[in-house]
């Protein structure tokens, strides 16, 4: 059974969600507390040791202050291309291909004199030693990170993140928390059944936008249904209040489900 994904995002009416790698509006303490509560609260009738998972891109991970990551009481799944090479493959990118291209074939070796052949072999040995050292360092860094953050895993793609969740029965709910590219990928998946949207009133300068228009009567809204307040409260476990205002910013917590 494929895991069900819930996207959680804060966006303006023009769908702005970020600027220069951070939030475009002033810090909203109550909104951050809401995010923490909702992403930490497991589904009813979950096992006693169940835990939620949060999926994010590397830039989102990097934007979290080091003292707050990994996000506590949640399993952090970070999508990064570097994970494709750790710990099973060389993490130095295309260096292995470069070595292969530089390696002379048999005809070239026959044309070169003995001295050049020796020099090339020595260079290759040095390169191999350097790559082995780099690989060992990457492995040590990866293992050190896993020891320091046992509830964190790095994967190369969203599909790998879903596979990880599927193979971990103690994961209760799974949230996609950003950034823009990860949201875009998640919204194309059939597993994404729900969007928890914080609708931020007012306009702020943004350079990153949410890829789904959930305003009533607009755009892709027809494929999605806005849930009533009782449904939002039942699923999130929150109280009556859905509207807040702080730091001069008004916002509303909403829930949308795919039809």
N, C-alpha and C positions, 0 to 999 in steps of 0.2 A: 504494500500500500504506500503510495507516494505521500510525503508530508504535505500538509496544508500550509501555505505561506500567508502571512499578514504583513503588508507594507505599512509602516508607521512613518509619517512625515508631517512637517509643519510647512505651510505654503501660504503666500499671499493670494489675493483674488486673481492676480495675473500669473499665478503659478511659480513665482519666485521662491527659491529655497536656499540660496547661498550666494555669497560674494567673497572672492579671494580666499576660498577654502574655509570660511566660517559663516556663522549665521548673520544675516544682514540687519537684524533688529537687535535692540538692546537685550541683555540677558533677562530671561523670563523665568524666575525661580520656580513658580508654581507649575509652569509648563514642563520644566526639567524634572520636577518631582513626579508629575503625572507620567512622563515617559519612563522613569525608573520603576514606578509601581506597576504599570501595565505590562511592561516587558519582563518583569520579574515574577508576576503572579501566574502560577501554573493553572491549567484547566481543572475544573472540578473533577473529582474522582481520579486524579492522577496518583501514581505511587508516591509514598512518603518521601522518597529520595529523588523525585523527578525534578527536572530543571528546564527552563526555557533556553532557547538558542537565539542569538542575534547574529545576523549575517551582514557584513559590511565590506566595503572596498578598502584598499590600503590607505588611501588618502583620508578616508573617514577615521580609520584607526589612528593614523598619525595626528589627526586634529584633536584627538582626545588627550587632555593633559596626562603625562606619564603617571601621575599619582592616582589617576582615576581609571587607568586601564590595567588589566582587562576590566570591563564593566562587571561589577561584583554580582554574585548570585545568578549569573547567566553564563551560558557557554558561548564564548566569543569565536566566531568563524570568520576569518579574514581572507578575502579573495585577493591574491597577488600573483603575478606571473612568476615571481621568484620561487614560489612554492613548487612549481613544476619540476624543479631540479633538486629539491631538498627532501629527504637526505639521499635519494637514490641516484641522482644524476649530478653532473658538474654544474654548479650555479654560475659559472663564468660566462654564460651566454654562448656566443658563437665561436669561442676560442678553439674548441675542438675541431670545428670545420676549418678554421684557419690553419691549424696544424696539418690537417689532412691535405689542404691545398698546397702547403709549403713542402710537404714531404715529396721528395723527388721520385719519379718513377725509375724503372730499371734502365731505360735507355739513357736518361739524363745522367744517371750514376756512371754509366760506362763512358760517357763523353767527358765527364769531369775528371780532373786528376785526383790522385790519391789524397793530397793535402786538403782539397776542397771537400772531399767526401768525409774526411775525419772531422773537419770543422762543422759541417752540417749535422753530422751525427751527434757531436757534442752539443750543438745548439738545441737539437731535438730533445736530448736527454735533459738539458737544463729546463726547457719548456715543460716537459712532462713532470719534472720535479716541482716546478712552480705551480702547475695545475693541481698536482696531488696535494701540495701544501694548502692551496686555496680551498680545495675540496674539503680537506680535514678541518680547516678553520670554519668553513660554512657549516659543516656538521656539528662542530663544537658549539657554534653560536646558536644553531637550531636546537640542539639538545639543552643548552643552557636556558634558552627561552622557554622550552617546554617544562623544565624543572621549576623555573620561576613562575610560570603561568600555566598550571596544569589544566585550566579550563579554557585554553586557547588553542586553536589549530589554524594553520595556514593552508589554503587549498588554491589550486590554479584557476578554478572557474566556478560559476554558480552551479553548474551541473554536479561538480565534485562536492560542493557544499550540500546539495540536496541528497547526494548519495551518502554522505557522512551522517546526516540527520536520519535518513531512512534506516541506517544500520545501528543506530543508538536508541534503543527502546525507552530509555529514561528521559529522553528529550520530549517535553510536553508540547509547548507551542513554539513556533519558529517565526521570528520577525526579521524583515529586511529593513535596515535602518539607514541605508545610503552607501555611497553618494549617488549623484545623478545617473551615471552609467549603470550602476547596479540596479537602481530603481527601474531604468528603462528596460533592462534585461528581464527583471522580475515581472514587470507588467505584461510581458509577452507570454508568460507561462500559464498553462491551465491550472497549475498548482496554486497560483495566487488568487485567493478567493475573497480577500478582505483588504480594505484600506482604512486605517485609522488616521484621519486627517485633522490636523489642527489648523483651522482656517484663521489666518492672521489678517486682521483688518488694517487698512492703510497700505501705502505703497513704499517700498524700500528699494534702493538700487541693488540689483541682482545681476549676476553673470551665470547663474545656474538655475535651471527651471525643471519643474516636475512635468513628466511626459503624459499626464492624464488629466483632462479637464473634467472636474467633478462639480462644477457649478450647476445648479438647477436649471434645466432647460437648455444646456449648452453642450456642444461638442460630443464627447464620448459618453456623456451621462446616461444615454439610453441603454447602454450595456451594463450599467451599474444602478443599484437601488440604494438610496439613502435610508439607513435604518432609523427607526423611531428611538426616542430617548430611552424607553424601557429596554429595548434590545441592546443599545449601547451599554447601559448600566449592567445588564445581565452578563454580557460577554466580558466587559472590562473589570467588573467588580467595583466600579466607582460609585460615588454617591449621586445625589440629585443634580448637582450643579454642573452645567456644561459650558457656561459663559464665564470668562474671567477678564480682568483688566489689571495690568500692572506696568510700571515703568512707562505709563502713557500709551500703552498698546492694548487694544482689545482683541480677544481671540475666542474661538469656539471649538470645542472638541466634537468631532463628528465621526460616524462610522458608515462606511459604504460596503456593500457586498455585491459580488458579481451575480447577475441574473441567471 
